[in-house]
């Protein structure tokens, strides 16, 4: 089980429990875990296995959008390579603030 670790010279901006939605066949399935935002990257680790589902350097983040899934706030992080990471959970508003603090544009 991989545990999140800061890299040398890296500062944690925020973390919290969230669900990351990934495509499973024709639908999107939520995976529970924790989001970690540092001054250098955004990471998502699954709770049960510790599997890393996202480890994206801030320099590779194109921006983020905000929407909702059944009245629940959803933040989608867009990479410069076209990958999208949709997240929901209690710290959704905090996640927006953390990304804005790192000068990641809201699209």
N, CA, C and O atoms as a DFTB+ gen file, in Angstrom:
428 C
 N C O
     1  1       0.840      -1.172       0.000
     2  2       0.000       0.000       0.000
     3  2       0.887       1.237       0.000
     4  3       1.681       1.436       0.919
     5  1       0.753       2.066      -1.026
     6  2       1.555       3.275      -1.141
     7  2       0.950       4.381      -0.287
     8  3      -0.244       4.668      -0.385
     9  1       1.766       4.992       0.539
    10  2       1.321       6.082       1.385
    11  2       1.836       7.384       0.794
    12  3       2.969       7.449       0.317
    13  1       0.999       8.430       0.824
    14  2       1.415       9.705       0.265
    15  2       2.611      10.247       1.037
    16  3       2.616      10.272       2.268
    17  1       3.618      10.677       0.293
    18  2       4.791      11.279       0.903
    19  2       5.173      12.529       0.138
    20  3       5.157      12.554      -1.093
    21  1       5.518      13.567       0.885
    22  2       5.997      14.798       0.259
    23  2       7.377      14.554      -0.325
    24  3       8.186      13.821       0.244
    25  1       7.633      15.171      -1.460
    26  2       8.953      15.096      -2.058
    27  2       9.827      16.174      -1.422
    28  3       9.311      17.072      -0.757
    29  1      11.126      16.096      -1.615
    30  2      12.046      17.069      -1.041
    31  2      11.669      18.484      -1.499
    32  3      11.508      18.732      -2.694
    33  1      11.534      19.391      -0.558
    34  2      11.228      20.780      -0.871
    35  2       9.765      21.050      -1.190
    36  3       9.415      22.166      -1.574
    37  1       8.913      20.054      -1.038
    38  2       7.492      20.188      -1.370
    39  2       6.697      20.582      -0.119
    40  3       6.992      20.114       0.980
    41  1       5.684      21.447      -0.293
    42  2       4.856      21.914       0.816
    43  2       3.406      21.503       0.582
    44  3       2.860      21.734      -0.497
    45  1       2.785      20.897       1.586
    46  2       1.385      20.512       1.501
    47  2       0.504      21.750       1.649
    48  3       0.631      22.498       2.618
    49  1      -0.393      21.962       0.680
    50  2      -1.335      23.086       0.695
    51  2      -2.631      22.643       1.369
    52  3      -3.199      23.382       2.173
    53  1      -3.100      21.433       1.041
    54  2      -4.329      20.922       1.632
    55  2      -4.549      19.461       1.278
    56  3      -3.968      18.938       0.327
    57  1      -5.414      18.806       2.074
    58  2      -5.766      17.402       1.810
    59  2      -7.150      17.156       2.384
    60  3      -7.610      17.880       3.268
    61  1      -7.808      16.122       1.867
    62  2      -9.118      15.780       2.395
    63  2      -9.707      14.585       1.686
    64  3      -9.245      14.197       0.613
    65  1     -10.748      13.989       2.300
    66  2     -11.411      12.831       1.696
    67  2     -12.297      13.249       0.532
    68  3     -13.096      14.178       0.657
    69  1     -12.158      12.570      -0.588
    70  2     -12.961      12.859      -1.771
    71  2     -13.186      11.568      -2.545
    72  3     -12.600      10.530      -2.237
    73  1     -14.048      11.652      -3.557
    74  2     -14.265      10.544      -4.485
    75  2     -13.799      10.989      -5.862
    76  3     -14.143      12.078      -6.321
    77  1     -13.018      10.144      -6.517
    78  2     -12.552      10.397      -7.880
    79  2     -13.350       9.496      -8.806
    80  3     -13.416       8.284      -8.598
    81  1     -13.957      10.089      -9.831
    82  2     -14.770       9.329     -10.780
    83  2     -13.914       8.915     -11.960
    84  3     -13.253       9.742     -12.589
    85  1     -13.935       7.600     -12.256
    86  2     -13.203       7.071     -13.402
    87  2     -14.141       6.247     -14.254
    88  3     -15.064       5.602     -13.756
    89  1     -13.883       6.282     -15.571
    90  2     -14.726       5.565     -16.518
    91  2     -14.579       4.062     -16.332
    92  3     -13.474       3.520     -16.315
    93  1     -15.732       3.404     -16.193
    94  2     -15.796       1.945     -16.082
    95  2     -16.854       1.489     -17.082
    96  3     -18.045       1.533     -16.775
    97  1     -16.454       1.062     -18.239
    98  2     -17.408       0.697     -19.286
    99  2     -18.100       1.949     -19.811
   100  3     -17.441       2.878     -20.278
   101  1     -19.419       1.972     -19.735
   102  2     -20.182       3.131     -20.225
   103  2     -20.475       4.149     -19.137
   104  3     -21.005       5.222     -19.426
   105  1     -20.141       3.835     -17.894
   106  2     -20.451       4.740     -16.782
   107  2     -19.177       5.208     -16.081
   108  3     -18.069       4.776     -16.400
   109  1     -19.372       6.097     -15.127
   110  2     -18.258       6.545     -14.301
   111  2     -18.471       6.021     -12.889
   112  3     -19.559       6.154     -12.328
   113  1     -17.442       5.430     -12.323
   114  2     -17.521       4.834     -10.989
   115  2     -16.689       5.670     -10.019
   116  3     -15.560       6.048     -10.330
   117  1     -17.259       5.964      -8.819
   118  2     -16.485       6.730      -7.836
   119  2     -15.544       5.824      -7.029
   120  3     -15.911       4.719      -6.631
   121  1     -14.350       6.311      -6.804
   122  2     -13.372       5.633      -5.954
   123  2     -13.074       6.544      -4.779
   124  3     -12.690       7.698      -4.968
   125  1     -13.251       6.026      -3.547
   126  2     -13.007       6.817      -2.357
   127  2     -11.519       6.867      -2.046
   128  3     -10.793       5.885      -2.197
   129  1     -11.092       8.047      -1.605
   130  2      -9.698       8.217      -1.242
   131  2      -9.447       9.605      -0.706
   132  3     -10.345      10.262      -0.180
   133  1      -8.208      10.040      -0.848
   134  2      -7.835      11.361      -0.363
   135  2      -7.147      12.144      -1.473
   136  3      -6.347      11.609      -2.241
   137  1      -7.485      13.427      -1.530
   138  2      -6.831      14.353      -2.459
   139  2      -5.719      15.058      -1.679
   140  3      -5.908      15.446      -0.527
   141  1      -4.589      15.214      -2.305
   142  2      -3.464      15.938      -1.721
   143  2      -3.056      17.011      -2.725
   144  3      -2.790      16.718      -3.890
   145  1      -3.010      18.246      -2.261
   146  2      -2.574      19.350      -3.114
   147  2      -1.323      19.943      -2.481
   148  3      -1.339      20.378      -1.329
   149  1      -0.242      19.955      -3.249
   150  2       1.003      20.547      -2.763
   151  2       1.356      21.715      -3.673
   152  3       0.658      21.990      -4.649
   153  1       2.427      22.385      -3.349
   154  2       2.873      23.489      -4.188
   155  2       3.461      23.003      -5.516
   156  3       3.809      23.815      -6.373
   157  1       3.574      21.662      -5.693
   158  2       4.158      21.116      -6.915
   159  2       3.259      20.159      -7.693
   160  3       3.469      19.954      -8.888
   161  1       2.241      19.558      -7.019
   162  2       1.425      18.546      -7.694
   163  2       0.077      18.352      -7.000
   164  3      -0.153      18.813      -5.882
   165  1      -0.807      17.643      -7.722
   166  2      -2.109      17.245      -7.189
   167  2      -2.158      15.723      -7.277
   168  3      -1.921      15.151      -8.341
   169  1      -2.468      15.060      -6.146
   170  2      -2.467      13.601      -6.095
   171  2      -3.768      13.083      -5.510
   172  3      -4.412      13.748      -4.699
   173  1      -4.147      11.871      -5.938
   174  2      -5.290      11.181      -5.356
   175  2      -4.874       9.754      -5.055
   176  3      -4.407       9.031      -5.935
   177  1      -5.049       9.354      -3.792
   178  2      -4.727       7.996      -3.353
   179  2      -6.011       7.328      -2.893
   180  3      -6.769       7.909      -2.116
   181  1      -6.265       6.106      -3.367
   182  2      -7.433       5.331      -2.917
   183  2      -7.255       4.935      -1.456
   184  3      -6.145       4.657      -1.002
   185  1      -8.383       4.916      -0.722
   186  2      -8.339       4.575       0.704
   187  2      -7.922       3.135       0.970
   188  3      -6.979       2.892       1.723
   189  1      -8.611       2.184       0.364
   190  2      -8.385       0.781       0.712
   191  2      -7.028       0.247       0.287
   192  3      -6.347      -0.416       1.068
   193  1      -6.637       0.531      -0.934
   194  2      -5.400      -0.054      -1.454
   195  2      -4.211       0.904      -1.437
   196  3      -3.060       0.473      -1.516
   197  1      -4.491       2.204      -1.334
   198  2      -3.406       3.179      -1.416
   199  2      -2.948       3.421      -2.840
   200  3      -1.965       4.127      -3.068
   201  1      -3.658       2.837      -3.806
   202  2      -3.308       3.003      -5.217
   203  2      -3.378       4.466      -5.614
   204  3      -4.321       5.171      -5.258
   205  1      -2.384       4.913      -6.348
   206  2      -2.345       6.297      -6.823
   207  2      -3.115       6.372      -8.143
   208  3      -2.703       5.775      -9.138
   209  1      -4.232       7.104      -8.152
   210  2      -5.028       7.246      -9.370
   211  2      -4.737       8.548     -10.098
   212  3      -5.090       8.702     -11.267
   213  1      -4.092       9.485      -9.409
   214  2      -3.718      10.751     -10.041
   215  2      -2.473      11.272      -9.333
   216  3      -2.423      11.321      -8.104
   217  1      -1.489      11.651     -10.102
   218  2      -0.288      12.318      -9.592
   219  2       0.138      13.279     -10.692
   220  3       0.937      12.937     -11.564
   221  1      -0.406      14.477     -10.635
   222  2      -0.292      15.440     -11.729
   223  2       0.513      16.663     -11.289
   224  3       0.094      17.379     -10.379
   225  1       1.663      16.911     -11.921
   226  2       2.416      18.127     -11.598
   227  2       1.572      19.371     -11.912
   228  3       0.826      19.383     -12.891
   229  1       1.689      20.397     -11.096
   230  2       0.939      21.637     -11.309
   231  2       1.218      22.199     -12.702
   232  3       0.327      22.777     -13.326
   233  1       2.436      22.036     -13.189
   234  2       2.782      22.547     -14.521
   235  2       2.005      21.848     -15.634
   236  3       1.917      22.372     -16.744
   237  1       1.438      20.666     -15.352
   238  2       0.668      19.912     -16.345
   239  2      -0.842      20.121     -16.204
   240  3      -1.623      19.532     -16.952
   241  1      -1.255      20.960     -15.244
   242  2      -2.677      21.234     -15.049
   243  2      -3.081      22.410     -15.930
   244  3      -2.538      23.508     -15.807
   245  1      -4.040      22.169     -16.820
   246  2      -4.549      23.214     -17.712
   247  2      -5.481      24.156     -16.954
   248  3      -5.470      25.366     -17.181
   249  1      -6.292      23.588     -16.047
   250  2      -7.236      24.368     -15.266
   251  2      -8.263      23.454     -14.625
   252  3      -8.118      22.231     -14.630
   253  1      -9.316      24.072     -14.065
   254  2     -10.366      23.277     -13.445
   255  2     -11.728      23.893     -13.728
   256  3     -11.850      25.095     -13.965
   257  1     -12.748      23.041     -13.697
   258  2     -14.124      23.495     -13.863
   259  2     -14.915      23.028     -12.656
   260  3     -14.523      22.095     -11.955
   261  1     -16.044      23.699     -12.428
   262  2     -16.906      23.371     -11.304
   263  2     -18.292      23.060     -11.844
   264  3     -18.814      23.793     -12.684
   265  1     -18.881      21.993     -11.372
   266  2     -20.228      21.597     -11.770
   267  2     -20.897      20.899     -10.611
   268  3     -20.563      21.145      -9.452
   269  1     -21.850      20.020     -10.922
   270  2     -22.509      19.264      -9.857
   271  2     -22.987      17.918     -10.383
   272  3     -23.243      17.743     -11.574
   273  1     -23.097      16.978      -9.460
   274  2     -23.666      15.666      -9.716
   275  2     -24.779      15.506      -8.682
   276  3     -24.501      15.344      -7.494
   277  1     -26.031      15.551      -9.122
   278  2     -27.166      15.416      -8.206
   279  2     -27.040      16.329      -6.987
   280  3     -27.129      15.864      -5.851
   281  1     -26.836      17.603      -7.217
   282  2     -26.747      18.630      -6.167
   283  2     -25.477      18.564      -5.334
   284  3     -25.371      19.259      -4.324
   285  1     -24.523      17.753      -5.731
   286  2     -23.241      17.654      -5.024
   287  2     -22.200      18.374      -5.874
   288  3     -22.105      18.141      -7.079
   289  1     -21.422      19.247      -5.241
   290  2     -20.380      19.980      -5.973
   291  2     -19.346      19.026      -6.546
   292  3     -18.904      18.084      -5.887
   293  1     -18.969      19.295      -7.798
   294  2     -17.972      18.478      -8.491
   295  2     -16.901      19.413      -9.048
   296  3     -17.217      20.408      -9.701
   297  1     -15.651      19.093      -8.790
   298  2     -14.524      19.833      -9.346
   299  2     -13.826      18.902     -10.321
   300  3     -13.463      17.781      -9.962
   301  1     -13.637      19.358     -11.548
   302  2     -12.929      18.565     -12.555
   303  2     -11.609      19.241     -12.866
   304  3     -11.576      20.399     -13.282
   305  1     -10.531      18.518     -12.665
   306  2      -9.192      19.012     -12.973
   307  2      -8.854      18.544     -14.381
   308  3      -8.950      17.354     -14.681
   309  1      -8.460      19.477     -15.249
   310  2      -8.134      19.183     -16.640
   311  2      -6.619      19.272     -16.834
   312  3      -5.995      20.276     -16.491
   313  1      -6.042      18.206     -17.390
   314  2      -4.602      18.219     -17.661
   315  2      -4.356      18.776     -19.062
   316  3      -5.263      18.830     -19.892
   317  1      -3.137      19.182     -19.302
   318  2      -2.759      19.702     -20.618
   319  2      -2.756      18.607     -21.675
   320  3      -2.779      18.906     -22.869
   321  1      -2.727      17.339     -21.256
   322  2      -2.739      16.222     -22.207
   323  2      -4.150      15.736     -22.503
   324  3      -4.327      14.776     -23.253
   325  1      -5.163      16.391     -21.920
   326  2      -6.546      16.046     -22.210
   327  2      -7.216      15.104     -21.223
   328  3      -8.372      14.731     -21.421
   329  1      -6.519      14.714     -20.170
   330  2      -7.138      13.870     -19.152
   331  2      -7.980      14.737     -18.219
   332  3      -7.618      15.874     -17.918
   333  1      -9.118      14.180     -17.761
   334  2      -9.997      14.889     -16.836
   335  2     -10.179      14.067     -15.574
   336  3     -10.376      12.854     -15.642
   337  1     -10.115      14.719     -14.428
   338  2     -10.266      14.062     -13.135
   339  2     -11.406      14.748     -12.387
   340  3     -11.247      15.867     -11.900
   341  1     -12.562      14.075     -12.296
   342  2     -13.729      14.638     -11.620
   343  2     -13.766      14.155     -10.179
   344  3     -13.679      12.958      -9.905
   345  1     -13.899      15.116      -9.259
   346  2     -13.859      14.815      -7.830
   347  2     -15.058      15.425      -7.115
   348  3     -15.476      16.543      -7.418
   349  1     -15.604      14.675      -6.162
   350  2     -16.666      15.188      -5.308
   351  2     -16.296      14.891      -3.864
   352  3     -15.462      14.029      -3.586
   353  1     -16.918      15.608      -2.961
   354  2     -16.683      15.366      -1.548
   355  2     -16.721      16.644      -0.760
   356  3     -16.810      17.737      -1.320
   357  1     -16.653      16.501       0.541
   358  2     -16.767      17.626       1.456
   359  2     -15.803      18.773       1.147
   360  3     -16.224      19.930       1.170
   361  1     -14.515      18.498       0.856
   362  2     -13.599      19.622       0.627
   363  2     -13.615      20.184      -0.807
   364  3     -12.623      20.769      -1.241
   365  1     -14.723      20.017      -1.549
   366  2     -14.763      20.499      -2.939
   367  2     -14.510      22.008      -3.015
   368  3     -13.784      22.466      -3.897
   369  1     -15.092      22.772      -2.115
   370  2     -14.863      24.220      -2.112
   371  2     -13.434      24.548      -1.706
   372  3     -12.831      25.485      -2.232
   373  1     -12.893      23.774      -0.768
   374  2     -11.496      23.973      -0.367
   375  2     -10.559      23.649      -1.525
   376  3      -9.571      24.350      -1.746
   377  1     -10.871      22.583      -2.265
   378  2     -10.049      22.200      -3.414
   379  2      -9.982      23.342      -4.424
   380  3      -8.915      23.629      -4.967
   381  1     -11.112      23.989      -4.675
   382  2     -11.132      25.139      -5.587
   383  2     -10.198      26.243      -5.075
   384  3      -9.450      26.844      -5.846
   385  1     -10.252      26.495      -3.784
   386  2      -9.413      27.537      -3.185
   387  2      -7.934      27.164      -3.274
   388  3      -7.092      28.011      -3.573
   389  1      -7.619      25.881      -3.009
   390  2      -6.220      25.445      -3.086
   391  2      -5.672      25.603      -4.503
   392  3      -4.548      26.068      -4.692
   393  1      -6.474      25.212      -5.500
   394  2      -6.036      25.322      -6.893
   395  2      -5.861      26.777      -7.292
   396  3      -4.896      27.127      -7.971
   397  1      -6.795      27.629      -6.873
   398  2      -6.707      29.067      -7.182
   399  2      -5.457      29.657      -6.528
   400  3      -4.772      30.484      -7.130
   401  1      -5.165      29.241      -5.321
   402  2      -3.971      29.696      -4.596
   403  2      -2.690      29.366      -5.375
   404  3      -1.695      30.085      -5.284
   405  1      -2.732      28.273      -6.139
   406  2      -1.574      27.854      -6.940
   407  2      -1.608      28.442      -8.354
   408  3      -0.822      28.043      -9.213
   409  1      -2.519      29.389      -8.591
   410  2      -2.665      30.070      -9.895
   411  2      -3.137      29.133     -10.989
   412  3      -2.846      29.356     -12.164
   413  1      -3.872      28.075     -10.614
   414  2      -4.494      27.195     -11.614
   415  2      -5.784      27.890     -12.043
   416  3      -6.624      28.194     -11.197
   417  1      -5.957      28.148     -13.344
   418  2      -7.134      28.907     -13.792
   419  2      -8.442      28.111     -13.750
   420  3      -8.466      26.906     -14.004
   421  1      -9.518      28.813     -13.424
   422  2     -10.847      28.227     -13.514
   423  2     -11.288      28.407     -14.951
   424  3     -11.319      29.529     -15.456
   425  1     -11.629      27.317     -15.612
   426  2     -11.984      27.353     -17.035
   427  2     -13.473      27.603     -17.227
   428  3     -13.948      27.664     -18.361
